[in-house]
Amino acid sequence: MKSLKRIISICLIFVISLNLSSCKVLDSIGTNKNAVKVGSKNFTEQYILGEMIAQIIENEGIEVDRVFGMSGIKLIHDSIKNGAVDIYPEYTGSALMYILKKDLVKDSKKVYDIVKKEYKDKFNLIWLKQSPMDNKSVLVTTKEIATKYNIHTFSDVALNADKLVFSAPAEFWERKDGIKQLIKVYGGFNNFKDVIKMDMGMQYRALVKGQFDVTLGNSTDGQVKQYDLIILEDDKKIWPPYHVSAVVRLELLKKYPKLENKLNKLFSLLTTDIMTELNLKVDGEEEMDAEDVAREFLKKNKLLK
């Protein structure tokens, strides 16, 4: 993917070679130690959202350091707590169950209200307005595998697990809303023939090449449409809503108070269908850079001067 050439996270390199505290080295790497550090995780949607946030901030005449490509919610959450990141896009359901370790809540407003309050109280972090889009966690397979094993639901996967190879990111084995939740509700998800731990964004090409049979995905992934894949039904409804918003250090909003309204306007425009199409522009045949997709959307919606 062309967009990855530009947005490899400097911070992540230091995290791997040293430790998380080394992210603070960004203060001396950027051309301006006071630059706003915009973070993202390491899959297409996060790169696009990170670029949108970064470009809106730059459009206000504020310098930005892009800290993109972080692997997993724990790393990026720790980074914003210690100041290595100032702002990044996050999902309400992930925050609820992985960071706050709450029980399942299915109502979108309740989930948002919980994470907004507790992030402020516990971490002094602010959640901006959540988007209409709901990037649900999903399980995905190919039409061939679905037909071969008669798999249409999560329950079908559990019943056939001993015949299947399953893929998900490493953090999925630790998250409260991850494999533990699937085992608890459906059973069988601890009986896979084999498991492959692979970062989000890389899994679909591997799936169509036959490296595994079922993978974790997101409902806004453009590659599901690109490869004509099957989203399996979560027949027992085990996952919360995953609306996206920006998590921001309070200090940043105090320093640049105008940013809140501008970023809230951005997130209010992001529906599930729109985000899926934006993801497809990067991952599909157009192979656009995340930077260009973000800029095109922002200009179209008059979010850039």
Secondary structure, 3 states (H helix, E strand, C coil): CHHHHCCCCHHHHHHHHCCHHHHHHHHHHCCCCCCEEEEEECCHHHHHHHHHHHHHHHCCCCCEEEEEEECCHHHHHHHHHHCCCCEEEEEHHHHHHHHCCCCCCCCHHHHHHHHHHHHHHHHCEEECCCCCCECCEEEEECHHHHHHHCCCEHHHHHHCHHHCEEEECHHHHCCCCCHHHHHHHHCCCCCCCEEEECCCCCHHHHHHCCCCCEEEEECCCHHHHHCCCEECECCCCCCCCCEEEEEEEHHHHHHCCCHHHHHHHHHHCCCHHHHHHHHHHHHCCCCCCHHHHHHHHHHHCCCCC
